[in-house]
Every structure is written in structure tokens, then in C-alpha cells.
Amino acid sequence: MGNRRKAREIALNALFQGEMTATSAVENFPLLCENFEINKKAIPYGRELVYGITDKRDALDAKIEESAVNWRVSRMSVLDRNIIRLAAYEMMFKEDVPPRVAIDEAIELAKRYCAEDSPGFINGILDAILKNIGKEK
């Protein structure tokens, strides 16, 4: 498993823990890195994701709401919405991550951590986000 995939998993864990415990993902990230065996090479990108998603959360959620027909972010499962936020962040704010790679990585995370129907749900929303941001560029 590549360092970026591991970084995405660490970031997802911090984001999930933040929502489940009403703490900040930024606070959770160093604790996760200290208490679990985390590949040291994955930590910088994981930190960048957590800080970036936390900083841009309102913009990400607005784009998700715009793209998710008949779904509010608050009604999505915690894991689904954080995987979508993670991929949307990479698609919208990371020049070095091709959008299709962000989508594929999100689907892999969903297959590993979410419900059976989550990969398709996440893929549909991320495809819509890609179309929406494509119109803006």
C-alpha cells in the first residue's frame, strides 16, 4: 500500500474520530500517529489532508450539497461524508492529484470501511462534483 493511501486512511480516521467524539480532527491526528503504528512517510500528507479539509470544510460541504441531489451532508453516514470530503478536497485543492485518482482512492476506502452500497453512492456524488468543478475551471 502506497504512502498516500495510508495517509488518506489516517486522515479518514482523524476526521471520523473528530465527528464521533466532538473533538477536532486536527487535535486527533497527532494522537493517532503517536498511538498507532503509522508509516512515518505517510504522516506529512495525512496531516496536510486533515488540516486542509478542516480549513475548507464549509466550501467542501457546499460543493457536496450542490452535487448530491436529494442528499444533505448531515444525513450521510459519517464515513461516507468524510470519504467524500477527502476526495473532494483533493479534487478541488490539490493540483498534484488527478481527479480520477482521488475518486478511485475514495472508492477503495469505501470498499474497505463502509457499507456495501457506499462505493456506488460515493462514486456518484464524486462524479457530480467533478462535473461541477469542471464547469468552473
N, C-alpha and C positions, 0 to 999 in steps of 0.2 A: 504494500500500500504506500502510495506516494506521500510526501510531506504535506502537500496542500490538502489532500483528502483527510489526513489526520488532523490538520489544522481546522478544517471545516467541522469535524466531529467534536473537537474540543470547544470550538465556538458554539456549536449547537448545544452542547451540554451546559455551558455557562448561561446561554440565553434561556434554555429550558429551566434550569435551576433558579434563575432570576425571577421568572414568572411564577414558578411554583412556591417560592418562599418569600416573594415580595421584597427581594433584595436586588441590588444592581448586578447585572451581568459583568460589569467592569470590576466590581468587588469580587465576584465569584471566580473570575478567570485565574488570578494568581493562586487562589486556594486549590483549585482543581489541578493546576500544574504542580503544586507542592505535594499534594496528597495522592496523586496517581502517577503511574509511570508514563510520562509523556515524552515523546521524542523531542529532544531539545531543538532540533531543526524545524519542527512544526510550530513551535511557540510564537515566533515573531508574526507569522501570517495569521495565526489564530487570534492573537492579540489585536492585530490590525482589523480583522473582521469584527470582533466584539466591540471595539471602540467605534469603528465606523458605523456599524448597524445601530448602536446605541445613539450615536450623534445624529444619524439620518433617519431615525425611526418614523418620525411624522411624515417625511417625504415618501419613505418606503410604503408605509401603511396607506397613504393616499393613492399611490400608484397601484397597490394591490386592490384597494376598494374599487378603483376605476376599472380595473381589468377583470375582476371576479364578479361576473354577472350573477345577481341574486345572492351574493355572499358578503357578509360583513366580516372583517378581520376578527372581530371579537367572538364570532360564532365558530370560527375554525378551531380545530384541535390545537393545543399548544405546540405540539411537534410540527404539525403541518404548517402553521403560520410562521414558525421560526425557520423552517427549511425554506419557505418561500421568501422570507425576508433576506435570508443569507444569499440565495441565488439572485434575488432582485438587486441586492446591494452590489454584487459582483457585476451584474449586467449593466447597472446604471452608473457605477462609480469606479470600476476597475478597468482601466484601459488594457491591461495585460491578460485579461481573462476573456476569451471568446464567449459570447452569449450561449452558444450551444454547449460549450463545456460546462458552464455554470448550471444549465438545465440538466445535463446528463448527471452531473455530480449530485444535484438535488434529488433526482430520481433514485440514484443509488442509496442516498441517505434514507429516503422514504422506504425503500425496499427493506432496508436493514432495521429501521426503528419504528415504522408506522404501521397502520392498519393496511389490510390487503388492497383496499381501493384508493389509498393515499397516493401512490405513484401516478396514477392516471389523473387524479384531481389536481395534484401539484403541477404536473406537466401541462394540463390545460390552462391553468392560471399563468404559468410562466410563459407559455406561448403567446397568450394575450398580452402580457407585459412587454414581451419582445416586439410584438406588432405595434403596441402603443409608443414605445420609446423609439422605434424605427421611424415613426411619423414625425417625431420631434427633432430628429437629427438631420 
